[in-house]
Amino acid sequence: MAKKPARAQAAKVLLGPRTKKLKYWLEQNIDKPGEWTDLANDGHEVFHLIDPILGYMGKVLIDDYVYTYDDARKEFNLKYVN
């Protein structure tokens, strides 16, 4: 029997106070395997800072605190998964 595809869900987006330079926080997709998904599945709120032109900005918002990816990995004992 074929596996059913995961249903698409709308991502939560948090807009910052400076919308002239549109950057936004995109919620971690829990259907995508990886270190950030594991953290989200453990009950943490995980968002990534995105610039629509440049893409990921190297910052992650975890439970209302902003970290660089490296600092978050150290703080939460995550191993880099590419």
PyMOL Python script that loads the backbone (N, CA, C, O; Angstrom):
from pymol import cmd

cmd.read_pdbstr("""\
ATOM      1  N   MET A   1       0.839  -1.166   0.000  1.00  0.00           N
ATOM      2  CA  MET A   1       0.000   0.000   0.000  1.00  0.00           C
ATOM      3  C   MET A   1       0.891   1.239   0.000  1.00  0.00           C
ATOM      4  O   MET A   1       1.849   1.320   0.768  1.00  0.00           O
ATOM      5  N   ALA A   2       0.575   2.191  -0.855  1.00  0.00           N
ATOM      6  CA  ALA A   2       1.381   3.407  -0.981  1.00  0.00           C
ATOM      7  C   ALA A   2       1.185   4.304   0.240  1.00  0.00           C
ATOM      8  O   ALA A   2       0.089   4.409   0.791  1.00  0.00           O
ATOM      9  N   LYS A   3       2.266   4.938   0.638  1.00  0.00           N
ATOM     10  CA  LYS A   3       2.212   5.852   1.778  1.00  0.00           C
ATOM     11  C   LYS A   3       1.504   7.134   1.361  1.00  0.00           C
ATOM     12  O   LYS A   3       1.774   7.679   0.291  1.00  0.00           O
ATOM     13  N   LYS A   4       0.610   7.610   2.199  1.00  0.00           N
ATOM     14  CA  LYS A   4      -0.096   8.858   1.894  1.00  0.00           C
ATOM     15  C   LYS A   4       0.855  10.026   2.079  1.00  0.00           C
ATOM     16  O   LYS A   4       1.628  10.049   3.036  1.00  0.00           O
ATOM     17  N   PRO A   5       0.808  10.997   1.176  1.00  0.00           N
ATOM     18  CA  PRO A   5       1.666  12.166   1.346  1.00  0.00           C
ATOM     19  C   PRO A   5       1.189  13.010   2.530  1.00  0.00           C
ATOM     20  O   PRO A   5       0.004  13.020   2.862  1.00  0.00           O
ATOM     21  N   ALA A   6       2.117  13.705   3.150  1.00  0.00           N
ATOM     22  CA  ALA A   6       1.764  14.574   4.267  1.00  0.00           C
ATOM     23  C   ALA A   6       0.903  15.726   3.755  1.00  0.00           C
ATOM     24  O   ALA A   6       1.126  16.262   2.669  1.00  0.00           O
ATOM     25  N   ARG A   7      -0.072  16.084   4.558  1.00  0.00           N
ATOM     26  CA  ARG A   7      -0.923  17.201   4.168  1.00  0.00           C
ATOM     27  C   ARG A   7      -0.175  18.505   4.352  1.00  0.00           C
ATOM     28  O   ARG A   7       0.548  18.691   5.331  1.00  0.00           O
ATOM     29  N   ALA A   8      -0.354  19.398   3.408  1.00  0.00           N
ATOM     30  CA  ALA A   8       0.274  20.714   3.510  1.00  0.00           C
ATOM     31  C   ALA A   8      -0.444  21.527   4.574  1.00  0.00           C
ATOM     32  O   ALA A   8      -1.671  21.503   4.672  1.00  0.00           O
ATOM     33  N   GLN A   9       0.329  22.235   5.359  1.00  0.00           N
ATOM     34  CA  GLN A   9      -0.242  23.107   6.370  1.00  0.00           C
ATOM     35  C   GLN A   9       0.312  24.507   6.180  1.00  0.00           C
ATOM     36  O   GLN A   9       1.469  24.685   5.800  1.00  0.00           O
ATOM     37  N   ALA A  10      -0.511  25.480   6.444  1.00  0.00           N
ATOM     38  CA  ALA A  10      -0.048  26.861   6.351  1.00  0.00           C
ATOM     39  C   ALA A  10       0.982  27.107   7.452  1.00  0.00           C
ATOM     40  O   ALA A  10       0.785  26.711   8.601  1.00  0.00           O
ATOM     41  N   ALA A  11       2.060  27.752   7.094  1.00  0.00           N
ATOM     42  CA  ALA A  11       3.098  28.062   8.075  1.00  0.00           C
ATOM     43  C   ALA A  11       2.739  29.342   8.806  1.00  0.00           C
ATOM     44  O   ALA A  11       2.177  30.269   8.224  1.00  0.00           O
ATOM     45  N   LYS A  12       3.068  29.378  10.072  1.00  0.00           N
ATOM     46  CA  LYS A  12       2.887  30.614  10.828  1.00  0.00           C
ATOM     47  C   LYS A  12       4.015  31.555  10.452  1.00  0.00           C
ATOM     48  O   LYS A  12       5.171  31.143  10.357  1.00  0.00           O
ATOM     49  N   VAL A  13       3.685  32.802  10.240  1.00  0.00           N
ATOM     50  CA  VAL A  13       4.681  33.815   9.900  1.00  0.00           C
ATOM     51  C   VAL A  13       4.553  34.955  10.894  1.00  0.00           C
ATOM     52  O   VAL A  13       3.459  35.477  11.106  1.00  0.00           O
ATOM     53  N   LEU A  14       5.653  35.340  11.496  1.00  0.00           N
ATOM     54  CA  LEU A  14       5.678  36.475  12.414  1.00  0.00           C
ATOM     55  C   LEU A  14       6.397  37.618  11.726  1.00  0.00           C
ATOM     56  O   LEU A  14       7.557  37.472  11.341  1.00  0.00           O
ATOM     57  N   LEU A  15       5.737  38.748  11.564  1.00  0.00           N
ATOM     58  CA  LEU A  15       6.367  39.902  10.937  1.00  0.00           C
ATOM     59  C   LEU A  15       6.974  40.789  12.003  1.00  0.00           C
ATOM     60  O   LEU A  15       6.386  41.012  13.061  1.00  0.00           O
ATOM     61  N   GLY A  16       8.162  41.292  11.707  1.00  0.00           N
ATOM     62  CA  GLY A  16       8.830  42.181  12.642  1.00  0.00           C
ATOM     63  C   GLY A  16       8.290  43.594  12.542  1.00  0.00           C
ATOM     64  O   GLY A  16       7.472  43.884  11.669  1.00  0.00           O
ATOM     65  N   PRO A  17       8.740  44.486  13.433  1.00  0.00           N
ATOM     66  CA  PRO A  17       8.223  45.854  13.444  1.00  0.00           C
ATOM     67  C   PRO A  17       8.640  46.665  12.223  1.00  0.00           C
ATOM     68  O   PRO A  17       7.976  47.646  11.890  1.00  0.00           O
ATOM     69  N   ARG A  18       9.701  46.290  11.560  1.00  0.00           N
ATOM     70  CA  ARG A  18      10.183  47.044  10.399  1.00  0.00           C
ATOM     71  C   ARG A  18       9.755  46.326   9.129  1.00  0.00           C
ATOM     72  O   ARG A  18      10.501  45.520   8.574  1.00  0.00           O
ATOM     73  N   THR A  19       8.564  46.624   8.684  1.00  0.00           N
ATOM     74  CA  THR A  19       8.060  45.925   7.507  1.00  0.00           C
ATOM     75  C   THR A  19       8.522  46.558   6.203  1.00  0.00           C
ATOM     76  O   THR A  19       8.270  46.009   5.131  1.00  0.00           O
ATOM     77  N   LYS A  20       9.207  47.724   6.277  1.00  0.00           N
ATOM     78  CA  LYS A  20       9.749  48.317   5.052  1.00  0.00           C
ATOM     79  C   LYS A  20      10.830  47.409   4.468  1.00  0.00           C
ATOM     80  O   LYS A  20      10.927  47.244   3.252  1.00  0.00           O
ATOM     81  N   LYS A  21      11.628  46.833   5.338  1.00  0.00           N
ATOM     82  CA  LYS A  21      12.603  45.821   4.933  1.00  0.00           C
ATOM     83  C   LYS A  21      12.001  44.497   5.356  1.00  0.00           C
ATOM     84  O   LYS A  21      12.257  44.019   6.461  1.00  0.00           O
ATOM     85  N   LEU A  22      11.211  43.909   4.494  1.00  0.00           N
ATOM     86  CA  LEU A  22      10.427  42.740   4.866  1.00  0.00           C
ATOM     87  C   LEU A  22      11.316  41.542   5.163  1.00  0.00           C
ATOM     88  O   LEU A  22      11.930  40.958   4.270  1.00  0.00           O
ATOM     89  N   LYS A  23      11.367  41.200   6.418  1.00  0.00           N
ATOM     90  CA  LYS A  23      11.963  39.955   6.888  1.00  0.00           C
ATOM     91  C   LYS A  23      10.910  39.338   7.778  1.00  0.00           C
ATOM     92  O   LYS A  23      10.145  40.058   8.419  1.00  0.00           O
ATOM     93  N   TYR A  24      10.854  38.053   7.829  1.00  0.00           N
ATOM     94  CA  TYR A  24       9.813  37.420   8.626  1.00  0.00           C
ATOM     95  C   TYR A  24      10.348  36.146   9.249  1.00  0.00           C
ATOM     96  O   TYR A  24      11.347  35.577   8.809  1.00  0.00           O
ATOM     97  N   TRP A  25       9.647  35.717  10.291  1.00  0.00           N
ATOM     98  CA  TRP A  25       9.981  34.485  10.994  1.00  0.00           C
ATOM     99  C   TRP A  25       9.059  33.389  10.488  1.00  0.00           C
ATOM    100  O   TRP A  25       7.837  33.522  10.547  1.00  0.00           O
ATOM    101  N   LEU A  26       9.635  32.320   9.996  1.00  0.00           N
ATOM    102  CA  LEU A  26       8.872  31.200   9.452  1.00  0.00           C
ATOM    103  C   LEU A  26       8.966  30.021  10.413  1.00  0.00           C
ATOM    104  O   LEU A  26      10.057  29.622  10.820  1.00  0.00           O
ATOM    105  N   GLU A  27       7.808  29.469  10.771  1.00  0.00           N
ATOM    106  CA  GLU A  27       7.779  28.366  11.724  1.00  0.00           C
ATOM    107  C   GLU A  27       8.406  27.109  11.136  1.00  0.00           C
ATOM    108  O   GLU A  27       8.247  26.819   9.950  1.00  0.00           O
ATOM    109  N   GLN A  28       9.112  26.375  11.972  1.00  0.00           N
ATOM    110  CA  GLN A  28       9.740  25.120  11.555  1.00  0.00           C
ATOM    111  C   GLN A  28       8.681  24.136  11.075  1.00  0.00           C
ATOM    112  O   GLN A  28       7.671  23.927  11.746  1.00  0.00           O
ATOM    113  N   ASN A  29       8.911  23.538   9.925  1.00  0.00           N
ATOM    114  CA  ASN A  29       8.038  22.504   9.373  1.00  0.00           C
ATOM    115  C   ASN A  29       8.359  21.194  10.094  1.00  0.00           C
ATOM    116  O   ASN A  29       9.453  20.649   9.944  1.00  0.00           O
ATOM    117  N   ILE A  30       7.402  20.695  10.874  1.00  0.00           N
ATOM    118  CA  ILE A  30       7.667  19.493  11.665  1.00  0.00           C
ATOM    119  C   ILE A  30       7.607  18.218  10.832  1.00  0.00           C
ATOM    120  O   ILE A  30       7.899  17.133  11.337  1.00  0.00           O
ATOM    121  N   ASP A  31       7.229  18.340   9.557  1.00  0.00           N
ATOM    122  CA  ASP A  31       7.247  17.171   8.678  1.00  0.00           C
ATOM    123  C   ASP A  31       8.591  17.000   7.978  1.00  0.00           C
ATOM    124  O   ASP A  31       8.824  15.993   7.310  1.00  0.00           O
ATOM    125  N   LYS A  32       9.478  17.988   8.132  1.00  0.00           N
ATOM    126  CA  LYS A  32      10.803  17.926   7.511  1.00  0.00           C
ATOM    127  C   LYS A  32      11.801  17.424   8.554  1.00  0.00           C
ATOM    128  O   LYS A  32      11.983  18.075   9.583  1.00  0.00           O
ATOM    129  N   PRO A  33      12.447  16.290   8.317  1.00  0.00           N
ATOM    130  CA  PRO A  33      13.361  15.753   9.330  1.00  0.00           C
ATOM    131  C   PRO A  33      14.588  16.639   9.532  1.00  0.00           C
ATOM    132  O   PRO A  33      15.086  17.258   8.591  1.00  0.00           O
ATOM    133  N   GLY A  34      15.055  16.689  10.749  1.00  0.00           N
ATOM    134  CA  GLY A  34      16.270  17.444  11.033  1.00  0.00           C
ATOM    135  C   GLY A  34      16.331  17.901  12.470  1.00  0.00           C
ATOM    136  O   GLY A  34      15.426  17.646  13.265  1.00  0.00           O
ATOM    137  N   GLU A  35      17.411  18.580  12.786  1.00  0.00           N
ATOM    138  CA  GLU A  35      17.671  19.002  14.161  1.00  0.00           C
ATOM    139  C   GLU A  35      16.620  19.978  14.685  1.00  0.00           C
ATOM    140  O   GLU A  35      16.237  19.903  15.853  1.00  0.00           O
ATOM    141  N   TRP A  36      16.156  20.881  13.846  1.00  0.00           N
ATOM    142  CA  TRP A  36      15.183  21.876  14.288  1.00  0.00           C
ATOM    143  C   TRP A  36      13.811  21.237  14.486  1.00  0.00           C
ATOM    144  O   TRP A  36      13.058  21.646  15.369  1.00  0.00           O
ATOM    145  N   THR A  37      13.487  20.250  13.680  1.00  0.00           N
ATOM    146  CA  THR A  37      12.229  19.521  13.843  1.00  0.00           C
ATOM    147  C   THR A  37      12.225  18.770  15.169  1.00  0.00           C
ATOM    148  O   THR A  37      11.217  18.757  15.875  1.00  0.00           O
ATOM    149  N   ASP A  38      13.338  18.150  15.507  1.00  0.00           N
ATOM    150  CA  ASP A  38      13.437  17.430  16.783  1.00  0.00           C
ATOM    151  C   ASP A  38      13.174  18.386  17.944  1.00  0.00           C
ATOM    152  O   ASP A  38      12.475  18.040  18.896  1.00  0.00           O
ATOM    153  N   LEU A  39      13.735  19.580  17.857  1.00  0.00           N
ATOM    154  CA  LEU A  39      13.548  20.573  18.899  1.00  0.00           C
ATOM    155  C   LEU A  39      12.081  21.009  18.977  1.00  0.00           C
ATOM    156  O   LEU A  39      11.533  21.146  20.070  1.00  0.00           O
ATOM    157  N   ALA A  40      11.453  21.224  17.829  1.00  0.00           N
ATOM    158  CA  ALA A  40      10.039  21.608  17.792  1.00  0.00           C
ATOM    159  C   ALA A  40       9.158  20.484  18.349  1.00  0.00           C
ATOM    160  O   ALA A  40       8.194  20.748  19.068  1.00  0.00           O
ATOM    161  N   ASN A  41       9.484  19.259  18.022  1.00  0.00           N
ATOM    162  CA  ASN A  41       8.706  18.122  18.519  1.00  0.00           C
ATOM    163  C   ASN A  41       8.873  17.916  20.021  1.00  0.00           C
ATOM    164  O   ASN A  41       8.042  17.268  20.658  1.00  0.00           O
ATOM    165  N   ASP A  42       9.937  18.461  20.583  1.00  0.00           N
ATOM    166  CA  ASP A  42      10.144  18.396  22.038  1.00  0.00           C
ATOM    167  C   ASP A  42       9.366  19.481  22.769  1.00  0.00           C
ATOM    168  O   ASP A  42       9.482  19.612  23.988  1.00  0.00           O
ATOM    169  N   GLY A  43       8.566  20.270  22.030  1.00  0.00           N
ATOM    170  CA  GLY A  43       7.715  21.273  22.659  1.00  0.00           C
ATOM    171  C   GLY A  43       8.198  22.702  22.550  1.00  0.00           C
ATOM    172  O   GLY A  43       7.566  23.603  23.102  1.00  0.00           O
ATOM    173  N   HIS A  44       9.306  22.941  21.850  1.00  0.00           N
ATOM    174  CA  HIS A  44       9.810  24.304  21.682  1.00  0.00           C
ATOM    175  C   HIS A  44       9.163  24.951  20.458  1.00  0.00           C
ATOM    176  O   HIS A  44       8.849  24.269  19.483  1.00  0.00           O
ATOM    177  N   GLU A  45       8.967  26.275  20.513  1.00  0.00           N
ATOM    178  CA  GLU A  45       8.525  27.021  19.343  1.00  0.00           C
ATOM    179  C   GLU A  45       9.775  27.424  18.572  1.00  0.00           C
ATOM    180  O   GLU A  45      10.650  28.098  19.114  1.00  0.00           O
ATOM    181  N   VAL A  46       9.862  27.015  17.310  1.00  0.00           N
ATOM    182  CA  VAL A  46      11.060  27.241  16.511  1.00  0.00           C
ATOM    183  C   VAL A  46      10.676  27.976  15.228  1.00  0.00           C
ATOM    184  O   VAL A  46       9.846  27.501  14.453  1.00  0.00           O
ATOM    185  N   PHE A  47      11.295  29.145  15.015  1.00  0.00           N
ATOM    186  CA  PHE A  47      11.072  29.949  13.819  1.00  0.00           C
ATOM    187  C   PHE A  47      12.422  30.343  13.234  1.00  0.00           C
ATOM    188  O   PHE A  47      13.384  30.546  13.974  1.00  0.00           O
ATOM    189  N   HIS A  48      12.497  30.454  11.908  1.00  0.00           N
ATOM    190  CA  HIS A  48      13.718  30.865  11.213  1.00  0.00           C
ATOM    191  C   HIS A  48      13.508  32.240  10.601  1.00  0.00           C
ATOM    192  O   HIS A  48      12.441  32.527  10.057  1.00  0.00           O
ATOM    193  N   LEU A  49      14.537  33.100  10.691  1.00  0.00           N
ATOM    194  CA  LEU A  49      14.460  34.435  10.095  1.00  0.00           C
ATOM    195  C   LEU A  49      14.715  34.320   8.600  1.00  0.00           C
ATOM    196  O   LEU A  49      15.736  33.781   8.172  1.00  0.00           O
ATOM    197  N   ILE A  50      13.767  34.838   7.802  1.00  0.00           N
ATOM    198  CA  ILE A  50      13.829  34.725   6.349  1.00  0.00           C
ATOM    199  C   ILE A  50      13.792  36.110   5.720  1.00  0.00           C
ATOM    200  O   ILE A  50      13.009  36.964   6.133  1.00  0.00           O
ATOM    201  N   ASP A  51      14.628  36.326   4.737  1.00  0.00           N
ATOM    202  CA  ASP A  51      14.542  37.492   3.862  1.00  0.00           C
ATOM    203  C   ASP A  51      14.039  36.975   2.526  1.00  0.00           C
ATOM    204  O   ASP A  51      14.604  36.018   1.998  1.00  0.00           O
ATOM    205  N   PRO A  52      12.990  37.578   1.957  1.00  0.00           N
ATOM    206  CA  PRO A  52      12.416  37.040   0.719  1.00  0.00           C
ATOM    207  C   PRO A  52      13.396  36.982  -0.449  1.00  0.00           C
ATOM    208  O   PRO A  52      13.225  36.173  -1.361  1.00  0.00           O
ATOM    209  N   ILE A  53      14.409  37.822  -0.429  1.00  0.00           N
ATOM    210  CA  ILE A  53      15.381  37.836  -1.525  1.00  0.00           C
ATOM    211  C   ILE A  53      16.598  36.985  -1.189  1.00  0.00           C
ATOM    212  O   ILE A  53      17.063  36.208  -2.023  1.00  0.00           O
ATOM    213  N   LEU A  54      17.113  37.129   0.020  1.00  0.00           N
ATOM    214  CA  LEU A  54      18.351  36.446   0.405  1.00  0.00           C
ATOM    215  C   LEU A  54      18.139  35.054   0.987  1.00  0.00           C
ATOM    216  O   LEU A  54      19.068  34.246   1.001  1.00  0.00           O
ATOM    217  N   GLY A  55      16.930  34.759   1.470  1.00  0.00           N
ATOM    218  CA  GLY A  55      16.651  33.451   2.062  1.00  0.00           C
ATOM    219  C   GLY A  55      16.922  33.448   3.557  1.00  0.00           C
ATOM    220  O   GLY A  55      16.721  34.457   4.233  1.00  0.00           O
ATOM    221  N   TYR A  56      17.374  32.324   4.067  1.00  0.00           N
ATOM    222  CA  TYR A  56      17.633  32.173   5.506  1.00  0.00           C
ATOM    223  C   TYR A  56      18.722  33.144   5.940  1.00  0.00           C
ATOM    224  O   TYR A  56      19.736  33.304   5.260  1.00  0.00           O
ATOM    225  N   MET A  57      18.497  33.796   7.094  1.00  0.00           N
ATOM    226  CA  MET A  57      19.404  34.838   7.571  1.00  0.00           C
ATOM    227  C   MET A  57      20.329  34.366   8.689  1.00  0.00           C
ATOM    228  O   MET A  57      21.065  35.174   9.255  1.00  0.00           O
ATOM    229  N   GLY A  58      20.307  33.083   9.015  1.00  0.00           N
ATOM    230  CA  GLY A  58      21.231  32.552  10.019  1.00  0.00           C
ATOM    231  C   GLY A  58      20.796  32.792  11.450  1.00  0.00           C
ATOM    232  O   GLY A  58      21.603  32.664  12.371  1.00  0.00           O
ATOM    233  N   LYS A  59      19.537  33.138  11.652  1.00  0.00           N
ATOM    234  CA  LYS A  59      19.003  33.343  13.006  1.00  0.00           C
ATOM    235  C   LYS A  59      17.811  32.423  13.214  1.00  0.00           C
ATOM    236  O   LYS A  59      17.069  32.119  12.280  1.00  0.00           O
ATOM    237  N   VAL A  60      17.643  31.990  14.446  1.00  0.00           N
ATOM    238  CA  VAL A  60      16.523  31.133  14.796  1.00  0.00           C
ATOM    239  C   VAL A  60      15.907  31.664  16.085  1.00  0.00           C
ATOM    240  O   VAL A  60      16.618  32.032  17.020  1.00  0.00           O
ATOM    241  N   LEU A  61      14.585  31.700  16.122  1.00  0.00           N
ATOM    242  CA  LEU A  61      13.839  32.156  17.286  1.00  0.00           C
ATOM    243  C   LEU A  61      13.304  30.916  17.992  1.00  0.00           C
ATOM    244  O   LEU A  61      12.480  30.185  17.442  1.00  0.00           O
ATOM    245  N   ILE A  62      13.778  30.688  19.207  1.00  0.00           N
ATOM    246  CA  ILE A  62      13.353  29.514  19.977  1.00  0.00           C
ATOM    247  C   ILE A  62      12.784  29.994  21.300  1.00  0.00           C
ATOM    248  O   ILE A  62      13.487  30.587  22.118  1.00  0.00           O
ATOM    249  N   ASP A  63      11.494  29.729  21.498  1.00  0.00           N
ATOM    250  CA  ASP A  63      10.822  30.106  22.741  1.00  0.00           C
ATOM    251  C   ASP A  63      11.068  31.576  23.104  1.00  0.00           C
ATOM    252  O   ASP A  63      11.401  31.895  24.245  1.00  0.00           O
ATOM    253  N   ASP A  64      10.899  32.458  22.124  1.00  0.00           N
ATOM    254  CA  ASP A  64      11.003  33.916  22.293  1.00  0.00           C
ATOM    255  C   ASP A  64      12.431  34.437  22.471  1.00  0.00           C
ATOM    256  O   ASP A  64      12.609  35.602  22.827  1.00  0.00           O
ATOM    257  N   TYR A  65      13.442  33.616  22.235  1.00  0.00           N
ATOM    258  CA  TYR A  65      14.830  34.071  22.280  1.00  0.00           C
ATOM    259  C   TYR A  65      15.457  33.881  20.909  1.00  0.00           C
ATOM    260  O   TYR A  65      15.260  32.853  20.260  1.00  0.00           O
ATOM    261  N   VAL A  66      16.220  34.888  20.471  1.00  0.00           N
ATOM    262  CA  VAL A  66      16.867  34.835  19.162  1.00  0.00           C
ATOM    263  C   VAL A  66      18.298  34.332  19.328  1.00  0.00           C
ATOM    264  O   VAL A  66      19.047  34.819  20.175  1.00  0.00           O
ATOM    265  N   TYR A  67      18.661  33.355  18.508  1.00  0.00           N
ATOM    266  CA  TYR A  67      20.003  32.771  18.514  1.00  0.00           C
ATOM    267  C   TYR A  67      20.543  32.742  17.096  1.00  0.00           C
ATOM    268  O   TYR A  67      19.776  32.736  16.133  1.00  0.00           O
ATOM    269  N   THR A  68      21.870  32.725  16.968  1.00  0.00           N
ATOM    270  CA  THR A  68      22.446  32.307  15.695  1.00  0.00           C
ATOM    271  C   THR A  68      22.285  30.790  15.653  1.00  0.00           C
ATOM    272  O   THR A  68      22.064  30.158  16.686  1.00  0.00           O
ATOM    273  N   TYR A  69      22.395  30.211  14.473  1.00  0.00           N
ATOM    274  CA  TYR A  69      22.257  28.758  14.389  1.00  0.00           C
ATOM    275  C   TYR A  69      23.300  28.054  15.267  1.00  0.00           C
ATOM    276  O   TYR A  69      22.980  27.096  15.971  1.00  0.00           O
ATOM    277  N   ASP A  70      24.534  28.529  15.221  1.00  0.00           N
ATOM    278  CA  ASP A  70      25.593  27.889  16.014  1.00  0.00           C
ATOM    279  C   ASP A  70      25.327  28.009  17.515  1.00  0.00           C
ATOM    280  O   ASP A  70      25.519  27.048  18.260  1.00  0.00           O
ATOM    281  N   ASP A  71      24.886  29.193  17.960  1.00  0.00           N
ATOM    282  CA  ASP A  71      24.601  29.375  19.385  1.00  0.00           C
ATOM    283  C   ASP A  71      23.434  28.496  19.840  1.00  0.00           C
ATOM    284  O   ASP A  71      23.457  27.956  20.946  1.00  0.00           O
ATOM    285  N   ALA A  72      22.425  28.355  18.994  1.00  0.00           N
ATOM    286  CA  ALA A  72      21.282  27.507  19.334  1.00  0.00           C
ATOM    287  C   ALA A  72      21.709  26.044  19.428  1.00  0.00           C
ATOM    288  O   ALA A  72      21.251  25.312  20.306  1.00  0.00           O
ATOM    289  N   ARG A  73      22.584  25.626  18.527  1.00  0.00           N
ATOM    290  CA  ARG A  73      23.070  24.232  18.581  1.00  0.00           C
ATOM    291  C   ARG A  73      23.805  23.972  19.886  1.00  0.00           C
ATOM    292  O   ARG A  73      23.656  22.907  20.483  1.00  0.00           O
ATOM    293  N   LYS A  74      24.601  24.943  20.331  1.00  0.00           N
ATOM    294  CA  LYS A  74      25.331  24.787  21.592  1.00  0.00           C
ATOM    295  C   LYS A  74      24.370  24.798  22.780  1.00  0.00           C
ATOM    296  O   LYS A  74      24.480  23.971  23.686  1.00  0.00           O
ATOM    297  N   GLU A  75      23.433  25.735  22.767  1.00  0.00           N
ATOM    298  CA  GLU A  75      22.489  25.888  23.878  1.00  0.00           C
ATOM    299  C   GLU A  75      21.606  24.653  24.067  1.00  0.00           C
ATOM    300  O   GLU A  75      21.314  24.259  25.196  1.00  0.00           O
ATOM    301  N   PHE A  76      21.179  24.042  22.946  1.00  0.00           N
ATOM    302  CA  PHE A  76      20.244  22.925  23.021  1.00  0.00           C
ATOM    303  C   PHE A  76      20.897  21.584  22.694  1.00  0.00           C
ATOM    304  O   PHE A  76      20.210  20.583  22.489  1.00  0.00           O
ATOM    305  N   ASN A  77      22.238  21.574  22.648  1.00  0.00           N
ATOM    306  CA  ASN A  77      23.010  20.346  22.383  1.00  0.00           C
ATOM    307  C   ASN A  77      22.555  19.628  21.116  1.00  0.00           C
ATOM    308  O   ASN A  77      22.300  18.424  21.121  1.00  0.00           O
ATOM    309  N   LEU A  78      22.459  20.398  20.027  1.00  0.00           N
ATOM    310  CA  LEU A  78      22.048  19.838  18.740  1.00  0.00           C
ATOM    311  C   LEU A  78      23.282  19.542  17.893  1.00  0.00           C
ATOM    312  O   LEU A  78      24.301  20.224  18.005  1.00  0.00           O
ATOM    313  N   LYS A  79      23.182  18.544  17.067  1.00  0.00           N
ATOM    314  CA  LYS A  79      24.257  18.240  16.133  1.00  0.00           C
ATOM    315  C   LYS A  79      23.831  18.715  14.762  1.00  0.00           C
ATOM    316  O   LYS A  79      22.688  18.519  14.348  1.00  0.00           O
ATOM    317  N   TYR A  80      24.760  19.339  14.063  1.00  0.00           N
ATOM    318  CA  TYR A  80      24.482  19.865  12.727  1.00  0.00           C
ATOM    319  C   TYR A  80      24.112  18.735  11.783  1.00  0.00           C
ATOM    320  O   TYR A  80      24.831  17.741  11.674  1.00  0.00           O
ATOM    321  N   VAL A  81      23.005  18.890  11.114  1.00  0.00           N
ATOM    322  CA  VAL A  81      22.545  17.909  10.119  1.00  0.00           C
ATOM    323  C   VAL A  81      22.378  18.657   8.807  1.00  0.00           C
ATOM    324  O   VAL A  81      21.644  19.642   8.731  1.00  0.00           O
ATOM    325  N   ASN A  82      23.062  18.185   7.780  1.00  0.00           N
ATOM    326  CA  ASN A  82      22.959  18.847   6.486  1.00  0.00           C
ATOM    327  C   ASN A  82      22.045  18.082   5.573  1.00  0.00           C
ATOM    328  O   ASN A  82      21.831  18.488   4.431  1.00  0.00           O
TER     329      ASN A  82
END
""", "prot")
cmd.dss("prot")
cmd.show_as("cartoon", "prot")
cmd.util.cbc("prot")
cmd.orient("prot")
